[in-house]
Amino acid sequence: MNITLRDQLLQEFRPNGIWQLRDITKSILRRQISHLPQSKVTEDERRYPESPAAMKAFLIKFFARHYLQTQNSLVEYVTSQDFHNIVRLGNLRILDIGSGPAVASLAITDMIFSLVKRLKNKEIWPRSKRVKIDYILNDTSSICTGIGVHMLNHYYNSIQKSNRDIILGQKICIQKCFPDNLKQLQRIRFNLGRYDIVVFSYVLSPLNEEIEFNKLILGLFNLEKLCNYSGRILILQDKYRTGLVQRISRAIGINSNFEKSIQEIYPKRDMSDAYPYWYYCFLYIPTKRMMIRQNVVA
């Protein structure tokens, strides 16, 4: 199952070895950019938007880059038996920390939509089966979570015209910084169930600058206890944070991968249509890492 589905997804999302936004995502992104005002913003404002103009700059510069890196990092997992075991139960919970405008959540949802469609075509997926996805978006910027909810709604409105296999569940926004939001995350876990996919997308660097490193790592350890046994934690960080990545790797006992993703530039800018991006990626099973740590302590 894995190899065939993986190859099919790669043919759709990465034709000719280049990761590309699908038409539905391009339409949503183009529409959102057109509705936001244009004005000059600083690099920090563009990276961590808190105003409409800064959000427009983020969507133009970073949305496609982070979106496609998420898909590049998770394609093996979403075509794995572990993931199939989760989605066949009919409910998926995505915790998106440093969500911005729900970038990782949208990237994962688009892959799941294509995956379920292909499973149905192979008659592996029951015709009446539905998957409800709950989203927990965590960002300290209200415009990020607000735009994220809007883009998720737009995505579901678009796919429901042709397919109702994927159902929009709850959208919960948390604007308290991780790991100070752990009590909220614990309450949500008890109400909705364990988190199946947790994504930290380019957020460890600002978190490390704002809080003590040990507090950040302890928060990560505590978050692992709230995750599904077949779930994954994905941490993405840019190539310029080598020292921080190495420190995190030593602290959590997980090696990072230095990944290369050749991606379409969208919206088009004054450069070639595709560009190779390098970034750091941690992808691991939190419950397995917990067992390793417990054995070491014992």
C-alpha positions as CSV (number, residue, x, y, z in Angstrom):
1,M,0.0,0.0,0.0
2,N,2.7,2.5,1.1
3,I,4.8,2.6,-2.1
4,T,2.0,2.8,-4.5
5,L,0.1,5.5,-2.7
6,R,3.3,7.4,-2.0
7,D,4.3,7.4,-5.6
8,Q,0.8,8.5,-6.7
9,L,0.8,11.4,-4.2
10,L,4.3,12.4,-5.3
11,Q,3.1,12.4,-8.9
12,E,0.3,14.8,-8.0
13,F,2.1,17.1,-5.5
14,R,5.6,16.8,-6.8
15,P,5.5,16.4,-10.6
16,N,8.9,16.3,-12.2
17,G,10.5,16.4,-8.8
18,I,9.2,19.9,-8.0
19,W,6.7,20.4,-5.2
20,Q,3.8,22.6,-6.3
21,L,0.7,24.1,-4.9
22,R,-2.5,22.5,-6.2
23,D,-5.0,24.7,-8.0
24,I,-7.3,24.8,-5.0
25,T,-4.6,26.1,-2.7
26,K,-3.4,28.6,-5.3
27,S,-7.0,30.0,-5.6
28,I,-7.4,30.3,-1.8
29,L,-4.0,32.0,-1.5
30,R,-4.5,34.3,-4.4
31,R,-7.9,35.4,-3.1
32,Q,-6.5,36.0,0.4
33,I,-3.6,38.1,-0.8
34,S,-5.8,40.2,-3.0
35,H,-8.0,41.1,0.0
36,L,-5.1,42.5,2.1
37,P,-3.6,46.0,1.9
38,Q,-0.1,46.6,0.5
39,S,2.4,48.7,2.4
40,K,6.1,48.5,3.5
41,V,6.8,46.2,6.4
42,T,10.0,45.1,8.2
43,E,11.5,41.6,7.8
44,D,10.4,40.7,11.4
45,E,6.9,41.9,10.7
46,R,6.8,39.8,7.5
47,R,8.0,36.7,9.4
48,Y,5.7,37.2,12.3
49,P,2.7,39.2,11.0
50,E,0.4,41.1,13.4
51,S,-1.1,43.5,10.9
52,P,-3.0,43.0,7.5
53,A,-0.1,44.5,5.5
54,A,2.4,42.2,7.3
55,M,0.1,39.2,6.7
56,K,0.0,40.0,3.0
57,A,3.8,40.1,2.9
58,F,4.0,36.8,4.8
59,L,1.6,35.1,2.4
60,I,3.6,36.3,-0.6
61,K,7.1,35.4,0.8
62,F,6.7,32.4,3.1
63,F,3.3,30.6,2.7
64,A,4.2,28.4,-0.2
65,R,7.7,27.7,1.1
66,H,6.5,26.5,4.5
67,Y,3.4,24.7,3.1
68,L,5.4,22.6,0.6
69,Q,8.1,21.9,3.2
70,T,5.4,20.4,5.4
71,Q,4.2,18.2,2.7
72,N,7.8,17.1,1.8
73,S,8.4,16.2,5.4
74,L,5.1,14.3,5.9
75,V,4.4,12.4,2.7
76,E,6.0,9.2,4.0
77,Y,3.9,9.4,7.2
78,V,0.6,10.1,5.5
79,T,1.0,7.0,3.3
80,S,2.1,4.8,6.2
81,Q,0.1,2.1,8.0
82,D,0.4,4.1,11.2
83,F,-1.5,7.0,9.6
84,H,-4.0,4.7,7.9
85,N,-4.8,3.2,11.3
86,I,-5.7,6.6,12.6
87,V,-7.8,8.0,9.7
88,R,-9.8,4.8,9.4
89,L,-11.2,5.5,12.8
90,G,-12.8,8.6,11.4
91,N,-11.3,11.4,13.4
92,L,-8.0,13.3,13.2
93,R,-6.6,16.0,15.5
94,I,-4.0,18.4,14.2
95,L,-2.2,20.7,16.7
96,D,-0.5,23.5,14.8
97,I,1.9,25.4,17.0
98,G,3.2,28.6,15.5
99,S,0.4,28.1,13.0
100,G,0.5,31.4,11.3
101,P,-2.4,31.4,8.9
102,A,-2.9,27.6,9.4
103,V,-0.1,26.9,6.9
104,A,0.8,23.3,8.1
105,S,-2.9,22.5,8.7
106,L,-3.9,23.3,5.2
107,A,-0.9,21.4,3.8
108,I,-1.8,18.3,5.7
109,T,-5.5,18.6,4.9
110,D,-4.8,18.8,1.2
111,M,-2.7,15.6,1.3
112,I,-5.4,13.8,3.3
113,F,-8.1,14.8,0.8
114,S,-6.0,13.3,-2.1
115,L,-5.1,10.2,0.0
116,V,-8.7,9.4,0.9
117,K,-9.8,9.9,-2.7
118,R,-7.2,7.4,-3.9
119,L,-8.1,4.9,-1.2
120,K,-11.7,5.1,-2.4
121,N,-10.7,4.6,-6.0
122,K,-8.8,1.4,-5.0
123,E,-11.9,0.3,-3.0
124,I,-9.8,0.2,0.2
125,W,-11.9,3.0,1.7
126,P,-15.6,2.3,2.5
127,R,-17.9,4.5,0.3
128,S,-19.8,5.8,3.4
129,K,-16.7,6.5,5.5
130,R,-16.0,10.1,6.6
131,V,-13.0,11.6,8.3
132,K,-13.5,14.6,10.7
133,I,-10.5,16.8,11.2
134,D,-10.2,19.0,14.3
135,Y,-7.7,21.9,14.2
136,I,-6.0,23.5,17.2
137,L,-4.3,26.6,15.9
138,N,-1.8,28.2,18.3
139,D,-0.3,31.6,17.5
140,T,0.1,34.7,19.5
141,S,-1.1,36.9,16.6
142,S,-4.9,37.2,16.3
143,I,-4.6,38.0,12.6
144,C,-2.7,34.7,12.0
145,T,-5.4,32.5,13.6
146,G,-8.2,34.6,12.1
147,I,-6.9,34.3,8.6
148,G,-6.1,30.7,9.2
149,V,-9.7,29.9,10.1
150,H,-10.9,31.8,7.1
151,M,-8.6,29.9,4.7
152,L,-9.6,26.5,6.3
153,N,-13.3,27.4,5.8
154,H,-12.6,28.4,2.2
155,Y,-10.8,25.1,1.5
156,Y,-13.6,23.0,2.9
157,N,-16.2,25.1,1.0
158,S,-14.3,24.3,-2.2
159,I,-13.8,20.6,-1.8
160,Q,-17.4,19.9,-0.6
161,K,-18.7,20.8,-4.0
162,S,-17.1,17.5,-5.3
163,N,-16.4,15.4,-2.2
164,R,-17.7,15.0,1.3
165,D,-15.2,12.4,2.6
166,I,-13.3,15.0,4.7
167,I,-15.4,16.8,7.2
168,L,-14.4,20.0,9.0
169,G,-14.5,19.5,12.8
170,Q,-13.8,22.0,15.5
171,K,-11.4,24.9,15.0
172,I,-9.9,26.0,18.3
173,C,-7.6,29.0,18.4
174,I,-5.1,29.6,21.3
175,Q,-3.2,32.8,21.5
176,K,-1.2,32.0,24.5
177,C,2.5,31.1,23.8
178,F,3.8,27.6,24.1
179,P,4.5,26.0,26.6
180,D,2.5,28.4,28.8
181,N,-0.6,27.0,27.1
182,L,-0.1,23.4,28.2
183,K,-3.1,23.4,30.5
184,Q,-5.3,24.5,27.6
185,L,-3.8,21.8,25.4
186,Q,-4.4,19.2,28.2
187,R,-8.1,20.2,28.4
188,I,-8.5,20.0,24.7
189,R,-6.9,16.6,24.6
190,F,-9.3,15.3,27.3
191,N,-12.3,16.7,25.4
192,L,-11.3,15.8,21.8
193,G,-8.8,13.0,22.2
194,R,-5.0,12.6,21.7
195,Y,-3.2,14.8,19.1
196,D,-2.4,12.8,16.0
197,I,-0.1,15.3,14.3
198,V,1.7,18.1,16.1
199,V,3.6,20.6,14.0
200,F,6.1,23.3,15.2
201,S,6.7,25.3,12.1
202,Y,9.6,27.8,12.3
203,V,8.6,28.7,15.8
204,L,11.4,27.2,18.0
205,S,13.7,30.1,17.3
206,P,11.4,32.9,18.5
207,L,10.3,30.6,21.4
208,N,13.9,30.1,22.5
209,E,14.5,33.8,22.4
210,E,11.5,34.5,24.7
211,I,11.6,31.7,27.2
212,E,14.3,29.6,28.9
213,F,15.6,26.7,26.8
214,N,15.0,24.1,29.5
215,K,11.4,25.3,29.9
216,L,10.8,24.9,26.2
217,I,12.2,21.3,26.2
218,L,10.2,20.4,29.3
219,G,7.1,21.7,27.5
220,L,7.9,19.5,24.6
221,F,8.3,16.5,26.8
222,N,4.9,17.2,28.5
223,L,3.2,17.7,25.1
224,E,4.4,14.2,24.0
225,K,2.2,12.7,26.7
226,L,-0.8,14.2,25.0
227,C,-0.1,12.5,21.6
228,N,-1.5,9.5,19.9
229,Y,0.5,6.3,20.0
230,S,0.7,6.2,16.2
231,G,1.0,10.0,15.9
232,R,4.0,12.2,14.9
233,I,5.6,15.4,16.0
234,L,7.1,17.4,13.2
235,I,9.5,20.3,13.9
236,L,10.7,22.5,11.1
237,Q,13.4,25.1,11.4
238,D,15.4,27.1,8.8
239,K,18.9,26.3,7.8
240,Y,20.4,29.3,9.6
241,R,19.6,27.9,13.1
242,T,22.2,25.1,13.1
243,G,23.3,25.8,16.7
244,L,19.8,25.8,18.1
245,V,18.9,22.7,16.1
246,Q,21.9,20.8,17.4
247,R,21.1,21.9,21.0
248,I,17.5,20.7,20.6
249,S,18.6,17.4,19.1
250,R,20.9,16.7,22.1
251,A,18.1,17.7,24.6
252,I,15.4,15.5,23.1
253,G,17.6,12.6,21.9
254,I,16.4,12.8,18.3
255,N,18.5,13.5,15.3
256,S,17.4,16.2,12.8
257,N,17.5,15.7,9.1
258,F,18.8,18.4,6.8
259,E,16.2,18.3,4.0
260,K,16.2,19.7,0.5
261,S,12.9,20.6,-1.1
262,I,12.7,21.8,-4.7
263,Q,9.6,24.0,-4.8
264,E,7.6,26.1,-7.1
265,I,7.8,29.8,-6.4
266,Y,4.3,31.1,-5.8
267,P,3.2,33.8,-6.3
268,K,5.7,34.1,-9.1
269,R,8.6,36.6,-8.4
270,D,11.7,37.8,-10.2
271,M,13.4,34.4,-10.2
272,S,13.0,31.0,-11.8
273,D,9.8,29.1,-11.3
274,A,11.4,26.6,-8.9
275,Y,13.9,27.0,-6.1
276,P,15.8,24.5,-3.8
277,Y,15.2,25.2,-0.1
278,W,17.2,23.6,2.6
279,Y,15.8,23.3,6.1
280,Y,16.0,21.2,9.3
281,C,13.4,18.7,10.1
282,F,12.6,16.5,13.2
283,L,9.9,13.9,12.6
284,Y,9.4,11.3,15.3
285,I,6.9,9.1,17.2
286,P,6.5,10.9,20.6
287,T,5.4,7.8,22.5
288,K,8.4,5.8,21.3
289,R,10.8,8.5,22.3
290,M,9.1,8.6,25.7
291,M,9.8,4.9,26.2
292,I,13.4,5.3,25.2
293,R,13.8,8.1,27.7
294,Q,12.1,6.1,30.5
295,N,14.5,3.1,29.8
296,V,17.5,5.3,30.0
297,V,16.3,6.8,33.3
298,A,15.6,3.4,34.7
